[in-house]
Amino acid sequence: MSGPQVTLARMREFGIRPDRDLGQHFLVDDNVLEVAGRLLPLRPDDVVLEVGAGLGVLTAWLAQRVALVHAVEVDRRLEPALAATLAGADNVRVVWADAARLDPAALDPPPGALVANLPYSVATPVIIRALPAIERFCVMVQREIADRLFAQPGSKAYGAVSVLVQLACERLGRRTVSRRVFAPEPNVDSALVAFRRREGAELGDEWEWTARVVHAAFAHRRKTLGNALQLAGLPPPPAELAGLRAEQLAPERLAGLARELR
């Protein structure tokens, strides 16, 4: 069966009603998977992390193309349906966990790519948590979140996630996705975004501190950088930056500020 048939059949067979509190919108269009494959070509030896396995449509598609899939799902109601979809796929390891608290680096073997239809409620924390551990990404997210990932300084969408993603990665491509490819249809538009780790990007010991400074800088958007950092209990910025707002600074300058404060 194709993606739409699998999704609808599993929902009927197991009496599944998507949980909107968990941001569940199941894929019902195989064409989206092929678009994702073009944005981020996968290799037979890839180990892939999928977040929000749902009914297993994307999981099964990945399993046919890569060496191993770590499929993370928090909703135990979906276990029978997911098992039915993945019957015979011996290269899938289902992890029942809250992806927002999962450390991808703790998975064995560690994944090199994240390919996922991310639940809207956890999309941003999942991406930020994965940045130090994952080299290649192709994520389906709410269009507003897609706008933020590579937003430019000074724009309304520019924020902490923009800075951290751009310090770590470069964008490979983006495609708008219709609401009609999901069941149930969400009230917002979505987009596929692919990106990969920048060559030479430093995400080692200093990354946690950099992320802390960046989050603090944007925690109070209307406040100056000096006031925002003070509220977070961090050292003051240099005098020439104290009166500016975080949204006025490029990612590289904010990374430099974190080094100076440390």
Residue pairs with C-beta under 8 A, 6 or more apart in sequence:
1 9
2 30
3 27
3 28
3 29
3 30
3 33
3 57
3 61
4 28
4 29
4 30
6 55
6 56
6 57
6 60
6 85
7 26
7 27
7 28
7 55
7 57
7 183
8 28
8 183
10 16
10 55
10 56
10 81
10 84
10 85
11 17
11 26
11 55
11 81
11 183
13 81
13 84
14 80
14 81
14 84
16 55
16 77
16 78
16 81
18 24
18 25
18 26
18 183
18 184
19 75
19 77
21 121
22 74
22 75
22 119
22 121
23 119
23 120
23 121
23 122
24 52
24 54
24 75
24 119
25 117
25 182
25 183
25 184
25 185
25 186
26 54
26 55
26 57
26 182
26 183
27 33
27 54
27 57
27 58
27 117
27 181
27 182
28 57
28 181
28 182
28 183
29 180
29 181
30 61
31 181
32 140
32 177
32 181
32 192
33 57
33 58
33 61
35 175
35 192
36 115
36 138
36 140
36 192
36 194
37 65
39 138
39 172
39 173
39 174
39 175
39 192
39 194
40 113
40 115
40 136
40 137
40 138
40 172
40 194
40 196
42 48
42 62
42 65
42 66
42 113
42 115
43 66
44 65
44 66
44 67
45 66
45 67
46 65
46 66
46 67
46 112
46 113
47 66
47 67
47 68
47 69
47 70
47 109
47 110
47 111
47 112
47 113
48 62
48 66
48 68
48 69
48 70
48 111
48 112
48 113
48 114
48 115
49 69
49 70
49 72
49 104
49 107
49 111
49 113
49 114
49 115
49 116
49 130
49 134
50 58
50 59
50 62
50 69
50 70
50 71
50 72
50 114
50 115
50 116
51 72
51 99
51 114
51 116
51 118
51 119
51 122
51 126
52 72
52 73
52 99
52 116
52 117
52 118
52 119
53 59
53 71
53 72
53 73
53 78
53 82
53 94
54 73
54 78
54 82
54 117
55 78
55 81
55 82
55 85
56 71
56 81
56 82
56 84
56 85
56 86
57 85
58 115
58 116
58 117
59 69
59 71
59 82
59 85
59 86
59 89
59 92
60 85
60 86
60 89
62 69
62 115
63 69
63 86
63 89
63 91
63 92
66 91
66 113
67 91
68 91
68 92
68 93
68 109
69 91
69 92
69 93
70 93
70 95
70 107
70 111
71 82
71 86
71 92
71 93
71 94
71 95
72 94
72 95
72 97
72 99
72 102
73 82
73 94
73 95
73 96
74 96
74 97
74 98
74 99
76 96
79 96
82 94
86 92
86 94
95 102
95 107
98 122
99 122
99 126
100 122
100 125
100 126
100 129
102 129
103 129
103 133
104 110
104 111
104 114
104 129
104 130
104 133
104 134
105 132
105 133
110 133
111 133
111 134
112 134
112 135
112 136
113 134
113 135
113 136
113 137
113 138
114 127
114 130
114 134
114 136
114 137
114 138
114 139
115 137
115 138
115 139
116 126
116 138
116 139
116 140
117 139
117 140
118 126
118 127
118 139
118 140
118 141
120 141
120 142
120 145
120 186
120 188
123 139
123 141
123 142
123 145
124 145
124 148
124 161
127 137
127 139
127 149
127 161
127 165
128 161
128 164
128 165
128 211
130 137
131 164
131 165
131 168
131 169
131 203
131 207
132 168
132 203
132 207
134 197
135 196
135 197
136 194
136 195
136 196
136 197
137 169
137 193
137 194
137 195
137 196
138 192
138 193
138 194
139 192
139 193
139 194
140 177
140 190
140 191
140 192
141 149
141 190
141 191
141 193
142 186
142 188
142 189
142 190
142 191
143 176
143 188
143 189
143 190
143 191
144 157
144 188
145 161
146 174
146 190
146 191
146 193
147 157
148 157
148 158
148 159
148 161
148 162
149 161
149 162
149 165
149 171
149 193
149 195
150 162
150 165
150 166
150 171
150 193
150 195
151 157
151 158
151 159
151 162
152 158
153 247
153 248
153 249
153 250
153 251
154 247
154 248
155 247
158 247
159 218
159 221
159 247
160 211
160 214
160 215
160 217
160 218
162 251
163 214
163 218
163 251
163 254
163 255
164 210
164 211
164 214
164 251
165 195
166 251
167 198
167 201
167 210
167 251
167 252
167 255
168 197
168 198
168 201
168 203
169 195
169 196
169 197
169 198
169 201
170 195
170 196
170 198
171 193
171 194
171 195
172 194
172 195
172 196
173 192
173 193
173 194
174 191
174 192
174 193
174 194
175 191
175 192
176 189
176 190
176 191
177 189
177 190
177 191
177 192
178 189
179 185
179 186
179 188
179 189
179 190
182 190
197 203
206 258
206 259
206 262
209 258
209 262
210 254
210 255
210 258
210 259
212 232
212 234
213 229
213 234
213 254
213 257
213 258
213 261
214 246
214 254
214 258
216 228
216 229
216 231
216 232
216 234
217 225
217 228
217 229
217 246
217 249
217 254
217 257
218 228
218 246
218 247
219 228
219 231
219 232
220 227
220 228
220 231
221 245
221 246
221 247
222 245
223 231
223 245
224 242
224 243
224 244
224 245
225 237
225 241
225 242
225 243
225 244
225 245
225 246
225 249
226 236
226 237
226 241
226 242
226 243
228 246
229 235
229 236
229 237
229 261
230 236
234 261
235 261
236 242
237 257
237 260
237 261
238 257
238 260
241 249
241 257
246 254
249 257
